[in-house]
């Protein structure tokens, strides 16, 4: 089960790299689901017969319950839960509104928390849960107070769930991406000059490709990571580990 936002490229990539391990269930925004299920522009090839899309607001527990019930009816069980939905909105601490706070907490933490909780009864013993955190948790960034705080909550949820679900042999890990080539960086939210500045701070000298993050998630979800539990895998191209 892959829970994503409306970013079609991110959804396509996640599905492509996880589909070989199990049947796929996807919840997300309308555009993302249409693309992944082969009903929209840029459809993912033969994904139409492998991907089951459910439109849902991940900040709504009622929507999540409906999505999980749809997955139960279609597949009966889950092997992997990937809680990938999230949002990033840079803003000075003093300018963050209650609405900003509620939206960030709703998507980045509440949505992740209840995605796992509600889907857990369908997860087979010995399955895997991967939670998308953020490498910004590793350092203080002036305009990312709300994002970093909510992602830190998601990261620590993964750690505590690893202990809580040990009796079922369910492994729970998180992945913390750095900057990734998504529409957020290609659009108006971050201009070209700012994007180049961010790339210069990264040892790799570029943003990650979505498939590079998906590879890390696929590893954590696979048997190749059978002894990896309660860990956070940072995939940031050397953003935080190298002084540039």
N, C-alpha and C positions, 0 to 999 in steps of 0.2 A: 504494500500500500504506500503510494507516494503522495504526500500532501504538499501541494505547491501553490504559488500565487498565480498571477495572470501572465507571467513571463513565458511566452511560447517556447523560446529557445532553451531556457533552462528546463522546462518540462520535457521537451523532446529529448534532450540529452539524458536526463535522469531516467526516463523510460527506456531509452535505447541501451543504456549500460546495465540496467537491472532486469530487463525482460528475459534474459537468458536463464536467470535463476528461478523464475517463478512466473505464474500468470500475474498480470498487472492490474491494479485498481488505482485510480487516480481521482483525487478530489481537488478542486481549485476553482479559479475564476472562469467565467464563461468562455473567454477567448482561449485560455489555456486548454480547457477541456475540449473545445471544438477542434483545436489544432491536433492534439494528441490522439483523438479518436478518428482522425482522418476526415473530418467534416468541414474543415476550414482551410484557408490558404496555407501552404507549406506543410500539409499533412504528413505525418510520419510513416509513409510507405504502407507496409502491411500491418501497421499498428491497429488498424480498424478492427481486426479480428483478435487482437491480443490485449487491447487496452480498454478498460471499462471506465468511462468518465462519469463523475458525479459532480454537479455544480453545488458548491457550498461556501458559506462564510465560515472560515475556520475559527472566528471569534465567537461564533454562536454554537452553544452546546447542542441546541435542538437540531441545527443543521448537521453537526457532526454525528449525532445519533442517527439521523436519517441516512447519512452517507454510509455509516457502518452497517446499518441494516440492509442497505442495497448491496454492499459487498458480501454480507452473509448470504443473501439470497442468490447471488451470482456465483461465488466461489466456495462458500462454506467455511473457509479458514484463511489465515494469513501466515506467511513465512517470514516476512520482513515488514517493518513499519519504518518509513522514512518521513519524519516531520520536517518539512523543508520550507513551509510557508513563513514569510517574514517581510518586514518592511524597514526601510532606512530613510530617515528624514533628518538631515543635519539642521541644527538650530542652536543658537546661544541658549544657555541654561535659563537666563532671565526671561526669554521670550516663549518658552514652552507653555502651552495652554493646557487646561484640563482635558480638552478634546484631544490634543496631541498625545497626552499621557495615556488616556484611555484607549486610543487607537493602537499605540505601540504596545502597551501591555496586553491588549486583547489579541493581537496577532502574534507577537513575538514570545509571549509566555503563556497566557491563558489558552490560546489556540493549541500550542504545543502540548501543554499539560493535559488538556482534555482529549486531544487527538490520541495520545498514547493510552490514556485511561479508558476511553470508550472503545478503542480498537483492541485493547489487550485481551479480552475474552476470546477473540478470534485467532490470536497468535498461538501457533503451536509451541509446545514446550521445546526448548532448544533453539528457538527462533532468535531474531536479532532486531534491535531497535537502534536507529541512528537519528540523532537530533542535530539540526543545523544550528550552530552557534555563530560565533564571529571572532576573527583574530583581533578585532578592536578591543575585546575583553582583556587582551594581554597588555594593553597600555592605555594611558589616559589621552583622550583626544578632545580638545576643547568644545567642538561642536557636536559631539556624539554622546553626550551624557545619557540621554534617554535610551538610545540604541544600545550602548554598552551595558547599561544596567539591566535591561530586559534580556539581552543575550547572555549575560552572566547568570541570570536566573535559569535560563534554559540549559546552559552548560552544567550547572550544579544539579539540576533536575536529573540529567543523564547520569551523573556520578551516584546520586542517591538511589536512583532506580536500579542501577547495577547491583547494589546490595539488596534492595527490596525484592528483586526478582530472581535472586540467586537460586532459590529453591526450585524454580522452574527451568533452570539452566538457560535463561534468556539473557543474552549479552546486550548491554546498553552502552553505547559510545556516542560521542559527539564529534562533529567535524567543524573546524573553524576556518573558513575561507578568508583569504585576503581580498583584494580588489579583483573583481571578475568582469570580463567583457559582457556586460548586459546592457539593455536599452537605457538603464539609469545613467550609465556613463556616456552613452552615445547621444543622449537627448539634452534637454535644456537644464537639467538639474545640476550638472557639473560641466563647466565649459572646457574647451580643448586645452587651454593653458593650465587649468587646474589638474586635468587628467594627466598631462605630461609631467607635472610636478610630482604627482603621486607615483607615477611609474619610475621616476628618478629615485624615489625613496626605497624602491624594491630592488633587491640584488639581481633578480631576473630581468629587470629593466622593462617589464611589460605587465599588463594585467593577465590573470589566469584565463584560459579558455574554459567555458562551462564544462566541457568533457573532462578536463583535468580534475575538477571538483567531483564530478560524477564517478571517476575512477576511484577516488579516495573513498567515496561512499560505498561503492560496489565492493571494495576490499573489506571495509568494516562489516558489511552485511554478509560476507561470504565465509566459507569454511576455512579459507586461508588466514582468517583472523580469529580462529577458534579459541585462542588463549588471550585475546585482547578484550578487556572488559573494564568499564568505568574510566575510560581514557578519552582525552580530547586530542584529535589529530589536526594539527595546524597545517594548512595548505596555503601558504601566503607568499611563496617565491622568495623567501628571505626578508620579508618586510620587517619582521620584528627580531629575527635572529642575527641580523647583520647590521652593522653601522655604516650607513651610506652618506 
